[in-house]
Amino acid sequence: MSEIYSEMSTKRIPRQVTIEEFAFEKPGYVQVAFLIAKFLAEREVDRIFGICGGHILPIWDYAHRLGVKIVDVRDERAAVYMAHAYSELTGKIGVTLVTAGPGMTNAVTGIANAHFSRVPLLIISGIPPRPQRHMNALQDIPQVEIVRPICRYARTVLYRDHVLRELDEAVAQAKGQGNEPGPAFIDFPTDLLREVMPQQSIDMDRLLPRFRYPTCPDMGIIDAVVEILWSARRPLVITGRGARGSGAELTRFLDVLGGVYLDTTESRGLIAEDHPACVLAARGRAMTEADVIFTIGRSLDFQLAYGSPAVFKNARFVRLGTSPAEVRSNRRGEVEVFGHIPKTIELILQRAGSKTPAVDKAWVEAIGAFNRERANNLKDELKNAKSGSDGGMHPYRMLGGIREVLNRDAIIVADGGDILSFARVCLMGAAYMDPGGFGCLGVGVPFGICAGLLYPDRQVIVITGDGSFGFNALEVDTAKRHEAKVVFVVANNSGWNIERNDQLQTYGGRIVGTELPGCDYAAMASSFGLHAKRIYDPDSLPEALKEAFAKAPALLDVIVTRDPLSADAKSGLPLVPDYQALSSWDKMEREWMQESK
């Protein structure tokens, strides 16, 4: 991810809040709902995403009166996705307000996605009034019990004196203060929201924000890191979510070490694509040949073969992160460093001093040449890939047209199955978001809307498959109502193509439930008042995109072919192999297991 926000690392003096700012009809008292809204405003939450409902309307109304923007959506799942993007793009906590019962259960998929992605969120809900507890009240379900496994914090607050304490704890847990970041869930009985409390009983220390200070590791650990990295012949650096905000430090580190670098979709845009260490098109080769792997803010999940020695052959690991998943998940490092990442990188460079790295420059050059060759082949495909037998545009031609128009500071969102696989290898921007490790299709439209609201002066584009677009297609209405400056590009091949191809290849050609014929997404978007066009000719796409950005929110329905297999389809990802996510890695894992017997 980009340097779109800078992580705070120095002490900040919070604004002083006086009780005179509190206003309620009864002098000397405030309402609990007001206190909750004020708590959010003091933490610089400038917008909340959700759908109104009786159980949360007291908070909803006070938030509006305090100047917090309310982004009302068409489904709570989309609201959580938007809060997710808000957190990603601003570095502040994303907040969603959802009403009780089905409002809360609609939000669960979004909460699970944030849990898997380690994104700080605060989800606030309501429950029926306390006098109706255990009486089968309207929309009464065990909300906390439902979300507890996928939240860092999940509690119901029943007493007014506990409200600020629990909100403060929920935000601290969401931000990962002491553990992994992720979603926090809190709900309140509606009668408690309407309850009043005397001003003198308010815990002002809980109302005001507190900031986490940088954590610096022991110098002995830093020296051990230097010893391994500076003695490596073929060092590979891999970054993830935790590395965000450290682009300048990481660039200096790569310049000094002289190894090679791979981003992941969690950290895309952190390092410039043309930096000499970047070998994004040589990912598999670099992973296999490296002798030292330095992971920075990245868990070793299925996208990195779980750190398996079958894939990372003969490699030693050094791991730096700010949470357990980033420091020790799946494969332990010879040295594991828990600390503030920008400062830790600075310390590594300081301790290395004038030491000369032992990098094999011939290997680095060979990997670089291989990367350039593959990147040039890709550029050729982006310009010249032929249309399919069905007459549809090749996905690479569509993506080539998009690349032609995008600025360096564009915010890119990719969503889908096949089209995500094509987009992931050829689109770079100042910020990049996609379904992530959870594979949560449908995030594209909400992510893009949030980005368009936050950054109306930048290009914001969503590239989505027609299948994934359908999950939240109705949110184009939200984009129009709130005038989000976003362009949606739907790669329309009339089907769930990655699964359809799997059915053709693996299941005897039996096509069942993977066709989506006859959908005119441009007509749908036009009906909601968006500028929208259907595109058939790749040569007309660049001009259509320029017009769409000028008239955003806008949608282009691009007819693409089903014929080409994406990289994910070729890798066997849809087959769901037993031991690894990709068939090639699964084969390597099986061979390694056999050799280890």
Residue, then its C-alpha position, 0 to 999 in steps of 0.5 A: m500500500s502507498e504512502i497515502y497516509s503517514e503513521m503517527s509516531t510522535k507524541r501528540i497533545p489532544r485537544q482539550v474538551t470542556i464540559e461546556e461543549f456538552a449540551f442536553e435539554k436537562p442542564g448539567y446532564v448529557q445523553v449516553a448517545f451523545l457521549i458515544a458520538k462525541f467519543l468518535a468525533e474526538r478520535e477524528v472520525d469524520r464519517i460513519f458508514g451504515i444504514c439507519g435503524g431504530h436501535i441506533l438512531p440516537i447515536w446516528d442523530y447525534a453524530h450528524r449534529l456533531g458534524v460527522k458525515i453519515v454515508d448511508v448505504r444499501d446493505e450493511r455488508a457494504a458499509v463495513y467494506m467502506a469502513h475497511a477502505y476508510s481505515e486502509l486509506t486514512g490510517k484512522i479507525g473505520v466506523t460502521l453503525v448497524t442496527a440490531g438483528p439482521g442489520m448486524t448479521n448482514a455486516v458479518t461478512g465484512i467483519a470477517n474480511a477485516h478480521f482476516s486482513r487485520v484492519p482496525l474497525l469499530i462496529i457499533s450496534g444496538i440491541p433491544p431495551r433492557p426491560q425486554r431482555h430474554m423476552n423474544a424482543l424484536q430483532d433480539i439475537p446473541q450478537v456478541e456471541i456471533v461475532r466474538p470469534i472474528c473480533r478482537y473485542a466483542r461486548t455489550v455495554l449495560y451501564r452508563d458509567h461503563v460506556l467510555r471505558e468500553l469504547d476506549e478499550a474497543v478502539a485500543q483492541a481494534k488498533g492492535q495495542g498489545n495484539e493484532p489489529g482488527p475489528a472490534f464490536i460493541d453494542f448498547p441497549t437502546d434505552l441505555l442510549r437514551e439514558v442521561m448522566p451527570q456531566q461531573s461523572i464523565d471520565m474525561d481521560r477516556l473521552l480524549p484519545r490516547f496514542r501508541y508510542p513506538t516500540c523499539p527492539d533490543m539492540g542485540i536483536i538488531d545486531a543479529v538481524v544485521e549479521i544475517l542480512w549482510s551475510a546473505r548472498r541472495p536476500l529477498v525482502i517481502t512486505g505486507r500490511g504492517a510495512r505501510g507508512s515506511g516507504a522512505e525507510l524501506t527504499r533506503f534499506l533496499d538501496v543499501l542492502g542491494g537485494v531484491y524486493l517483492d511487494t504483496t497486494e497488502s503493500r502495493g505502491l509502497i516502493a516504486e515499480d521502477h525501483p531496481a530492487c523490484v522484481l514483481a514479475a519474477r516472484g516465483r523464481a525469487m522465492t525459490e532461489a533466495d537464501v535469506i527471506f526478510t519479511i516486513g509486516r507480512s504474515l506467511d499465509f497461503q499467498l506465500a506458501y505458508g513459508s514452506p521449505a518446499v517452496f522457499k528452498n534452503a532459505r533462512f527467515v528473518r521476520l519483523g512485524t508489529s503483531p504475532a501473525e507478522v512475526r511468527s505465523n506458520r514459520r518461525g524466523e531465525v531472528e524475530v523482531f517485534g517493533h515499530i517498523p520505520k524506526t526498526i529499519e532505521l536502527i538496522l541501517q545505523r547498526a550496519g554502518s559502513k558494513t558491505p553487504a555480501v550480496d551476489k550481484a550476478w544473481v541480482e542482475a539475473i533476477g532483474a533481467f528475468n523480471r524485465e523480460r517478463a515485464n516487457n512480454l506483459k507490456d506487449e500483451l497489454k497492447n496486442a492481445k487478440s480478441g477471443s473467439d466470441g468477439g470479446m476484448h482480451p482482458y489484457r487489452m482492457l487493462g492496457g487501456i486503463r494503464e494508458v489513462l491512469n496517473r501515478d497517484a491513482i487509487i486502484v481497486a480490483d475485485g473478482g476471480d479471473i479479472l483480479s488475477f489479470a489485474r494483479v500483475c499489471l496495475m500499480g498505483a499510489a494505493y491498491m486494494d483488492p479482496g485480500g487473503f479472505g478472497c471476499l468478492g464484492v468489496g470492489v464497489p464499496f472500496g471504490i466509493c469510499a476512496g472516491l469520497l475521501y479523494p475527489d481530486r484523484q483518479v479512483i478506479v474499480i476494476t471488477g468482474d461481472g460476478s463480483f460486481g453483482f454482490n454490491a451493484l446496487e451501491v452505485d446508487t450510493a455512489k450517485r447520492h453521495e457524488a463519489k468520484v469513482v469510475f467502475v469498470v465491469a469486465n463483463n464475460s457473462g459468467w463466473n469464468i474462473e469456475r466455468n473454466d474449471q468445470l470445462q477442464t475438470y468436471g467433464g464440461r458440465i456447466v452448472g450455475t456459472e453463466l450470467p447471460g444478458c446483463d447490461y450493467a451500463a443500462m443499470a447504472s444509467s437508471f441510477g443517474l450515472h454516466a455509463k457506456r458499454i464498450y466493445d472496441p479496445d481502441s475506444l476505451p482510453e477516451a471513454l475512460k477519460e470521459a468517465f473520470a470527468k463525469a464520475p461517478a461513472l460506469l463502463d461495461v466492457i465486453v471481454t472474452r472468456d477464452p484466455l486462462s488467467a494466471d490463477a486458473k493456470s496455477g490450479l487455484p480453483l481446484v483447492p489442492d490439499y497442501q498448498a493454494l497452487s498446484s505447482w506448490d502443492k506438487m513441491e510440498r508433496e515431493w518435499m514431504q516424501e523426501s523428508k520421510 
